Amino acid sequence: MGVYNRYIDSAEEFKIKLDANEIFMNVDDNVIMKIKSSLTGIDLYRYPSNEMGDIKKLYGKYAKVNSENIIVGNGSDEVLELIIGKVIGTQGKVLSFGPDFVMYDFFVKRFKGELIKYDIGTEMKFDVDRFIELGKSNNVDMIIFSNPNNPTGINISPKDIVKILEEFENSTVVIDEAYYEFNGESMIPYINNYSNLFITRTLSKAWGLAALRVGFLISSKENIEELLNYKVPYTISSYSQKIAEIALKYPEKIINNTKIIIRERELLYERLKEIEKNAAMKIEFFKSKGNFIFGRTKHKEALIKGLETHRIYIRSFNDDSFRITVGSPRENRKVIEAIKEIFVY
């Protein structure tokens, strides 16, 4: 039995998981050493900090925002649930993109709200005037979308977001910047100019700390003070807090990792476009501002099954679309070789 278990574990190592938008680099070895030495000092009989002042200061320094403008949550999921639940209550209307992050659907449904979707995935472009018209005609209480958009990789400009904020001054506008680092454009500089603006961030993507479940909600001081009245206490373990504190002291490592991922993204996109040109069966790939590439093909079943024979796993959606996370150089080569084998005879 022990030999069998070791075999299974070994087989797992050869999987290429490109379905969850995780980065392919682990935390720096020196940071890992500091983390290990710090964890022995945690008192297990104590509740974790509820204030998380050090994390707020460190992330605030990185994001160029005051700590009083930040709520720290158990992943961005917790702060998304907090803001959605507070704003729509029950039966409120929310405008988002189709497709977008699935947790918006989950939370809106949970609070018995109605989710209206602007189709960004079919034409792969954004028309701000059409978006505003859709929101106005439905009298929405909230607007929420990821930027860059997950899964299409489309980025909405600050200029368009400002227009949305001004047109919906009595509605809450939430910009989910989970993939901000791979694009570099943020709405944080606008939080004190627009009282209806809320931004979410995470340590799960560019920071490579998905296991910790640490996310942030950023808004005006007044908005943060109000929302803290509704936040559940002690939601982040002492271990996650300590690891986050240490990692946040070394943002330069994240900046360097992000540059590498962006370079790999552009190389992967170029090679996938070459396959698109020479494919015997139609397949399309789209330029992205995230750490992933969005694609579409009527032959998706052949694509998914073909990749799985190589133990490569990507994200498949309900229609003809799919998403490939940018992997390591080796993983990206394997993906290219496998897709060539399937589509280029």
N, C-alpha and C positions, 0 to 999 in steps of 0.2 A: 504493500500500500504506500509506503514511504517513497519507493522508487517511482510509482505512478504519479504521486503528487508532485515530485520534482520534475517529472516529464511535463506535466500540465503547466507548471510554473515556467519552465523553459520555453514551452510553446507560446505562452502569453507574451514573452519578451520579443518575439518576432512579429507581433502584430504591429501594423502601422496605423495608429489611430489619428485620423485627420477629420474627426466628426464633431469635436467639441470646442474648437477655437482656443485650445490650450497652446501656449508657446512651447517650443521644443528645447528650451534651455532651462536647466535647473538654477536655483539660487547659487550665487558665487560661493566657492568653497570657504573663503575667509568669513563670509557672513554666516554660513552654516556653522562654523566653529564657534562664533560668538553666540549664536542662538543656542547651541547645545550647552554651553557653559552657563548661560543665563537661566535655563529652565529649572535647574536644581534648586534655585532660591524661591520658587513659588510655593506659597502655603496652601495646601489643598483644602484646608478647613475654612478658608476665607472665600467669600463671594468675590467675583471679579469686580474691577472698578466699573462704576457706572458713568463716571464723568469722562474718562479716557482723555484727559487733558493733554498728555504727552503726544498721543496719536494725533489729536486735532492740531496741535502746534506743528508737528513734523509734516503732516500732510498739507496743512495750510501753507507752510513755507514752500513746499514743492509746487502746490497749485496756485500760489500767489493770491491767497485769500486769508482773511483773519479766522482764527479758530472759532470765534463766536458765530461765524457763518456756516458752521459744519455740524451735522449730526453723523455719528458713526453707527453703522448698523451691521447686523449679521448678514453680510453680503448685500449687494444692491437690492436683492429681493425683499429684504425687510423694509428698507426705506421706500421702495416702490409700493409695497403693501400699505405702509403708513400714509403716504400722500394720497394714494388712490382711495383708500378707505375713508380718509378724512374729508376729501373733496366731494366724492360722488355719493357718499352715504349709501342709500339704496335707490336704484332706478335712475341714476344720473347717466348722462350721455358723454361718451369719450370718443375723440377722433384720433386715429392712428394710421399707420401705413399697412398695406397688405402687399408683401409679407413684412413681418417685424418680429421682435422678440416675443416668444410664446407666452411669457409670464404676464404680459399685459392682458391677454385674453383670459388667463386664469384668474387674475385678481378682479378684473371687471365683472366676470361671470360670478365670482364668489360674492361680490357685493351687489349682485342682481342689477348691475348696470347694463347699458347698451353700448357695444363697441362698433363704431362706424369706421370703415377702412377706405383710405384713399389708395387706389391701385398704383403702386410704384414699380411693381415687378414685371408687368406686361410690356410696357414701352421702355422701361429702364430709364426714365427721366422724371423730373419733378417740375411741376408748374405751380408756382406759389399762388397764383390767382385762382386756379381751379380748386386748390386745396382750401383756400379761404372760403370760396363759394360753398363748398361741400360742408364746411364747419358751420357757416352762417345759416344755411338752409336747414340744418339739423339742430340748431340752437344748442351747441355742445357746451358742457360744463368744464371739460378738460381736454387738452391736447397733449399727447405723449408719443414720442418716437425716439428711436435710437439714431445717433448721428456720430460717425458714419452708420448707415443703416445695416443692420444684421437681418437678413443674409445677403442683400444685393451689393453692399459695399459703396452705395451711392452716398455722397456727402451733400448736405444742405448748407448753403453759405450763411454766414452770420447776417448778411444783408436780408436774406429771405426770412430768417428766423425773427429778426427785428420787426419786419413787416407783419408777421404772424402775431407777435407780442402786442403790437399796437392795434391791430384789427380785433384782437380778442382780449382787450384790457380787463374785462370782467370775468375772464376764464383763466383757469390755471394752466400754465404751459410747462411741461416737464420734458427736458432734453436729457436723454440717457447717453452719457458720454463714455460708455464702457470701453470703446475702441478709440478714444481720443488720441492716445499716444501714437497711433499708426497714421494719423492724419495731421494733428497739430493745431487744429482750429477749435477754440472753445468759446462758450458763452459766459464763462465765469466773470470776465470783465464787466458784464452788463447787469449783474445781480442787484446792484444798488440803484440802477436806473429803471428797472421794471419790477414792480412788486409782485407780479404774477409769474415770475420766472423761477423755476426750480431745476437743479441739475443733479444728476446722479453719476457717481464714479465708482470704480471698483479696483481692488488689488488682484483680481482673479485673472486678468488678461495680460497686459504688458508687464506687470510686476511678477507674474508667474507664481502667485500665491493662492491659487484656487482652493487649496485644501483648508485655508484659514477661514474663509467666508467673512471677509471684511469689505464693506462698502460704505459709501458716503452720500449724504444729501447736502447740497450746497444751495443757499438762498440768502435773502436779506436777514439781518439780525432779528427783525420783528417776526418774520415767518418761522425762523428756527425756534425762537422762544415759544411761539404758539404750538408748533408741532411737538415739542418736547413734552407737552402736557399729555400727549396721547401715546407716547412711546413706552413700550414694555421695558422694564429695567433688566439689567444683567443678562443681556442676550449674547454677549461675546465672551468666550472663555478666557481665563487668565493666560492660557498658553497662546491662544491666537493673538491676544493683545501684546504680549511680550515679543513674539516673533515679528509682528507687524511693526512695533516700535523700532526694533533693530534694523529690519530691512529698510524702513523709511529714512534711516540715517545715511543711506548710500544710493541716492537717486541717480548718480552718474552711471552706475552699473545698468540701470534700467534704460537710460538714454542710449547707451552703447548697444544693448541688446535690441532695442527697437530699431536702430539703424540697420542692424544685420537682418532683422525680419523684413523690413521694408525692401531691402536689396533683394532678398530671396523671393519676396512677393512679385517684384517686377520681373525677375528672371523666370519664375514659374509662369507668369502671365504670358510672357513672350513665347515660351515654348508651347504653351497650350494653344495660343493663337496659330502657331505653325501647324499643329495637329488639325485645328479647325479648317485651315485652308486645304489640307490634303486628305481630309477624312472621306471615306467611302460612304459613311452614313452621317447625316447632318448633326452637328453638335456646336454649341455656341458657348463662348466664355466672355466674361465682362470685366472691365477694369474696376479695381477695388481700392478703397481707402481704408480697409480693415486689414486684419491678418488672415484673410481668406479670399478665395476666388469663387464667384457665383457662376453657375452654368445652367444650360438648358439643352435637353435633347429628347426627342420622341422615343429614343432607344435607351431610355434610362435603365430599364430592367437589365439589358445586356451590359450596360456600364457597371451597375452595382454588382451583379453576379461575377462579371469578369474581374473586377477589382478584388472581390472577396476571395477568389481563387488564389490571388497573390497575398492574401491576408492584409489587404488594405481596406480601411473602412472610412467612408465619407458620409456626410449628412444628406439624406434624401428627404424631399418634401412631398406633399400629397399630389402635386401636379407633376409637370415634366422637368422640374428644376432640382438642383442639387448644390451643395457647397463643399469646397475643399479647403481645409485649414492649411495655411502655409507651414510646411514642416521643415525639418533639417535639410541641408543640401542632399544628403543621401536619400531621405524619404521622398523629396521632391523628384529626384531622378527615377526612383522606383515607380512613382505615380505616372510620370511621363512615359516611361517604358511600357507600363501596363495599359494605359489609355491608347497608346500607339498600336499596341497589339490588338486591341479591341476594334479600333475605328479606322486604322490605316492598314489596308491589306497589302 
